[in-house]
Amino acid sequence: MVSQIEQLTLLQKVIDYIEEHIKDEINPEKLAKLVGYSPYHFSRIFYKHIGYTIMDYVLKRKLQFALHELVNGNKILQIALDYGFETHSGFTKAFKKCFGTPPSLYKQHCPKSLPQKLDLMSLHKKNTGGIVMQPKIVKTKSFSVAGKTFEINKENVTYTRDAPAYWEQEGLTDGSIERFLYKLLSPRKHGEYCINLTSSYNEDKFNYLFAVEYDQDIELPDGITHLQIPDTTYAIFRTPLVELEQFVSAIKGTWIYILEDWFPQSAYEVDEDSFDFEFYDEHCHYWDFEKIYMEIYIPIKERG
């Protein structure tokens, strides 16, 4: 019986082949033959470890590389032809179906560096539960939040921006604080923020704010903190789609991937003048979805 590590080694061979032949025609049969599996068995193993069907993954990677060329000034028709799309409209249609927006809009939110090569063994060790795709780069306007601050011993946190430490706090695991904030503030937008407030000068404690948007004129009671988030450019990472029991490890693994893999290879550094945070909306409601995800917002600026 083939072990998980052996399967990942074979799949890495496939991932590498896709990267090296990203502009060629690629089909599941060719990839299965590459590693000596039947197409059916290969499809099942690929989906299990990668989190996408074979051709969905191939399409996403083709579109990400194509977008990089678009951002760097290449003509969209030539890009479409180079990546196997017969027409401009065919490329645009495929892109919109995959990412939800046309390439002309999405290119404004594309990292300037090439899509990073995937290291399946590294992701497996980080326990992400799947592939962490390229982030969106988005500039947000200033907004207000309000919530309750928490403080924990920093020695219990693997990284300053570790995740999701707040779940262990009394009042959060049972949802009572979340319910209180929604009842008090009635925010127009659903979603909870876990915002890192720790400064580099506080070496002993890790502080964060569990909050919702504060978008109405409501007097805040004692114990509730108001915070203004400034205009910021964010790299927004989505955790892989996983079942509930993998959710916490997927978040922690994604954080480690961001800090150890993505930043060192990117054209960006952390913008220390703003706040990083985790954002949880209805997509992490395990009672509504079989697989769930959340988003990690990292304030960034281009390297000097």
N, C-alpha and C positions, 0 to 999 in steps of 0.2 A: 504494500500500500504506500502511495506517495505521500510524504509528509507535507505539512503546510509550508515549511521553509523551502522544500524542493519545488512545490507549486509556485511559490513566489519567485524563485530563481528562474523558472521557465517563463513565467509571466513577464518578468523584467526583460527577458530576451525579446518577447513580443512588443513590449512598450518601446524598447530601443529600436526595434525594426520599424515601428510606426513613425517614430521621430525621424529616422534616417531616410524614410521613403514617404514623407508627409505630402509630397506633391504627386505621388504615384497613385494608381488605382489600387485600392486595398480591399480584400474581401475576407470573410471569416474562414473560408476553406483554406486559403493560402496561409493565414496565421495559424490555424490549427495544425496544418501539415508541418509548419516550422518547428513545432514542439512535440510532434508525434501523437497528437490527440485526435479523436474523431471530432467533427464540427459540433455535434450535440454536446459531448462531454466538455469540450473546450469552452463553449458558450456558457455553460453552467458555472465552471470554475472562474472564468473571467468575471462574470457578474457578481459572484460571491465575494471576490477579493477587491474588485475595482469599484463596484457600486453602479456601473453603467453597462448596458449591453455593448457588445463589441463595436458595432457600427455607430452607435450613439457616441461612444468615446472617440472613435476615429473622426467623426464629423466635428465634434467639439474642438478637438486638437487642430484639425485643418482650419476651422474658423478662427481659432485664437492666433495661429500663425499668420493667417491671411489678414487679420485685423492689425497685427503688428506692422505688416507691410503697408497697410492703408494709413496708419498713423504716421509712418515715415515718408508719406508723399507719393507712393506708387499709385498708378491708375487702377480704379476698381475693376474695370473690364478685364485688364490683363491679369490682375490678381485672381479674379473669378476663373479665368481659363487655366491659369497655372495650377489651381487647386482642384480642378476637375469639374467645375461648374460650366455648363455650356453657354450660359447667358448671364448678363448683368442682373436681370430680374430673378433668375434662378438662384444666384448667390444671395441676393438680398432676401428672397423668400426663405431660404434655408437659415440664414443668419437670424432673421426675425423670429422664426419658429423656435430656434435654439435658445436665444438670449432675451427674447421678448421685445426687442427694439431694433430698428434698422441700423446698419453699420454706421451711417452718417452720424447718428446720435451716440451710439455706444463707443465710438472711437474717442469721444471726449473723456471717457471714463476708463481708458485702457492704460495699464502700466507701460512705461516707455521701454522697459527692458523686454527681451525675448521671453516667451513662456518658458518657465523653468522646467528642466528635465526632471521627470519623476523618478524617485528612488523608493521602490516598493518596500525594500527591507527596512529602510529608515522609517517610513510611515508605519510599518508593522510594529517596530520597536516603540514608536511614539503612541501606538494604540489609538490611532485616529478613527479607525473603523471604515476607512475608505480614502478616496482621493480628495485632497484639498486643491480646488481649482484656482486659477488666477483671480486675484481680488479685483473688485471695481475700485477705481479712483474717483472719488466724489467730493466736491466742495460743498459744504453745508453752510447755511446761514445760522447766525446765532439763535439759540433757543433756550428756554428755561425749563428746569425740572425741579421737583421737590420730593423729598422723601426722608428716610431715616438713615443716619450714619451708623456704621459699625466699625469696631476696632478689634483686631486680632493680633496675636504675637506674630511678628514677621518670621520668626524661626520656624513656624509651622507652614510657611508658604515657600514652595520650591522656587518660584519666580516672583518678583515684585508684582508683576501683572499675571498672577496665577488665576486659575479658574476652577470651579466656581466656588470659592471659599465661603461665600455668603450663604450657601445652602445649609451650612451647618449651624447657622445662627437661629436662636430661639425666635419664633414668630414668622420666620420665612419658610421653614420646612412645612409648616401647617397652613401657610397661605394667609394667616391673619393680618399681617402688615400689608400685604398686597391688597386684600379686600378693603382694609381701612383707607388706603391711599385712593383707591378708585371711588369709594363712597365719599370721601372728603373733597377730592379735586375734580372728579368727573371729567377727566381729560378727553379731548375729542379724538385723539389717536390712541389705539390700544397698543400697549407694549411697555415692558419694564426694562429699566436701565440699571446695570451694576457698574458704577463709575469709580475708577481708581483715583483716590485723593491723596495717595502717599507721595510725599516729597522726598527728595534725595537726602534731606537733612534729618528725616525721622528714621533712624536706623533700627529702632526697637519694635515699632508697631506698624501694622498695615491697615490703612483706613480706606473705606469705600462707602459709597452712597447707593442705597437701593431706592430707586425713584421712578416716578412716572412724569409725563409732561405736565408742566404747570402753565396752562394757557388761558386761565380765567382769573378774574379778580376776586380771589378768595383769601381771607385772612388765615394765616397759618398758625396752628397752635404750637405751644412749647414742645420741643422735641422733634419738630419737623424742619428740615434744612432746605433752604432755597439755594439753587446753584444756576448761574448763567454760563452756558457753554458758548464760547466765542466762535466766530467764523473760523472754520477749520477745513483743511483738505484731509480726507480720510482714505486709507486703504481698508476696504470692507471685505472681510473674509467670511465665507459661509462654511460652517462645519459640515462634514459629510452626512448624508441621510443615514440615520441609524435607528435601531429600536431603542426603547426607553432604557433598558439595562446597560446599553453602551454609551448613553448620552454624555454622562459626566467624563468618562475617559476620552470620548471624541473631542470634547471641548478642551480638556487639558492637553491632549495630543496636538490639537490645532494650534494652541498657544506656543507649544514647544517648536512646532514646525515654523511658525511665523518668526520666532526669535532666532532659531538656530539655522534655518535653511533659507527662508524667503528674504529676510533683511540683508544677510551677507551677500546675496547674489543680485540684489535689486539696485535701482538707481536712487533709493530713498533712505532717509534716516528718520527717527522718531522726532516729531515736533514737540519739544518739552513744554511749550507755552500753552498747550491744550490738554485735554483729558482723553485717555483711552477708556473704552467701556465695552461691556457685553450688552447685547440687545436681544430681548426675548419677546416674541409676539405670538400670534396664534399658530405659527408653524412649529412651535414646540409643545403644542397641546397633544399629548399622547392619547387622550381620549377621543380626539378627532382624526388623528393620522396614525397609520401603521408605523411610519418612519418619520423622524422629526429632525429639525436642525435649528440653530440659532446663528447670530452674526456677531463678529468681533470687529469693532471699529478702532483702528490705530491711526492717530494723528501723524501725518507725515510731511516732510518737505524734501525737496531735491537735495542731494548731497552737494556740499559746497566745493 
